[in-house]
Amino acid sequence: MSNNAAIVEISQTASQFRSSIVLQAESKYIDVKSILGLFTTLVGGHAYELHVHGPDAEEAKAAMAAVFAKHNLNVSVITE
């Protein structure tokens, strides 16, 4: 399965929000708005954590959780 469609959709979804959206994969932190960062990070089967901060964080968390779930990616949205 190619993750290209997932990566593009995740990045496009993140770019709709003003909030900072950062994906933590093991010890790496990736700006979800960066397609290149996602290409090097979204490789099979990891559990990811999503950190969202900003004025529209609640909407961003919901939208990002939905798009990760749609592509069967295991992500936990961290609520501080």
The 8 nearest C-alpha neighbors of each residue, nearest first, counted from 0:
[[1, 2, 3, 43, 4, 5, 70, 42],
 [2, 0, 3, 4, 5, 6, 42, 43],
 [1, 3, 5, 4, 6, 0, 41, 42],
 [4, 2, 6, 5, 1, 7, 38, 8],
 [3, 5, 7, 6, 2, 8, 1, 9],
 [6, 4, 2, 8, 3, 7, 9, 70],
 [7, 5, 3, 9, 4, 8, 2, 10],
 [6, 8, 10, 4, 9, 5, 11, 3],
 [7, 9, 11, 5, 10, 6, 12, 4],
 [10, 8, 12, 6, 7, 11, 5, 13],
 [9, 11, 32, 13, 7, 12, 8, 31],
 [12, 10, 8, 14, 13, 9, 7, 15],
 [11, 13, 9, 10, 14, 15, 8, 63],
 [14, 12, 10, 15, 11, 32, 16, 9],
 [13, 15, 11, 16, 12, 32, 10, 17],
 [16, 14, 13, 12, 11, 17, 59, 10],
 [17, 15, 14, 18, 13, 59, 55, 12],
 [16, 18, 55, 19, 53, 54, 15, 14],
 [19, 17, 53, 52, 16, 56, 55, 54],
 [18, 20, 52, 51, 53, 21, 17, 30],
 [21, 19, 51, 31, 50, 18, 30, 52],
 [20, 22, 30, 50, 29, 31, 49, 28],
 [23, 21, 49, 29, 28, 48, 31, 50],
 [22, 24, 28, 48, 27, 47, 49, 25],
 [25, 23, 47, 27, 26, 22, 28, 48],
 [24, 26, 27, 23, 47, 46, 45, 28],
 [27, 25, 24, 28, 23, 29, 22, 47],
 [28, 26, 24, 23, 25, 29, 22, 40],
 [27, 29, 23, 22, 21, 24, 26, 30],
 [28, 30, 22, 21, 36, 31, 23, 27],
 [31, 29, 21, 32, 33, 20, 22, 36],
 [30, 32, 33, 21, 10, 20, 29, 22],
 [31, 33, 10, 30, 13, 14, 34, 11],
 [34, 32, 36, 31, 35, 30, 37, 10],
 [33, 35, 37, 36, 10, 38, 32, 6],
 [36, 34, 38, 37, 33, 39, 40, 32],
 [37, 35, 33, 34, 39, 38, 29, 40],
 [36, 38, 40, 34, 35, 39, 41, 6],
 [39, 37, 35, 36, 40, 41, 34, 6],
 [38, 40, 37, 36, 41, 35, 42, 34],
 [41, 39, 37, 38, 42, 36, 24, 29],
 [42, 40, 37, 38, 39, 43, 2, 6],
 [43, 41, 40, 44, 45, 39, 38, 2],
 [44, 42, 45, 41, 72, 2, 40, 46],
 [43, 45, 46, 42, 73, 72, 41, 47],
 [46, 44, 43, 47, 73, 42, 24, 41],
 [45, 47, 73, 74, 44, 48, 24, 75],
 [48, 46, 74, 24, 23, 45, 73, 75],
 [47, 49, 75, 23, 74, 22, 76, 77],
 [48, 50, 22, 76, 21, 77, 75, 23],
 [49, 51, 21, 77, 20, 22, 76, 48],
 [52, 50, 20, 19, 56, 21, 49, 18],
 [53, 51, 19, 18, 56, 20, 50, 54],
 [52, 54, 18, 56, 55, 19, 17, 51],
 [53, 55, 56, 18, 17, 52, 57, 16],
 [56, 54, 53, 58, 57, 18, 59, 17],
 [55, 57, 59, 53, 52, 58, 54, 51],
 [58, 56, 60, 59, 55, 61, 51, 54],
 [59, 57, 61, 60, 56, 55, 62, 16],
 [58, 60, 56, 62, 57, 61, 63, 55],
 [61, 59, 57, 63, 58, 62, 56, 64],
 [62, 60, 64, 58, 59, 63, 65, 57],
 [61, 63, 59, 65, 64, 60, 58, 66],
 [62, 64, 66, 60, 65, 61, 59, 67],
 [65, 63, 61, 67, 62, 66, 60, 68],
 [66, 64, 68, 62, 63, 67, 69, 61],
 [65, 67, 69, 63, 68, 64, 62, 9],
 [68, 66, 72, 64, 70, 69, 65, 63],
 [69, 67, 71, 65, 70, 66, 72, 64],
 [68, 70, 66, 67, 71, 65, 72, 64],
 [69, 71, 67, 68, 72, 5, 66, 2],
 [72, 70, 68, 69, 67, 73, 66, 74],
 [73, 71, 67, 70, 68, 74, 44, 69],
 [72, 74, 46, 47, 71, 75, 45, 67],
 [75, 73, 47, 48, 46, 72, 76, 49],
 [74, 76, 48, 77, 49, 47, 73, 46],
 [75, 77, 49, 48, 74, 78, 50, 60],
 [76, 78, 50, 49, 75, 79, 48, 51],
 [79, 77, 76, 50, 51, 60, 49, 75],
 [78, 77, 50, 51, 52, 76, 49, 56]]
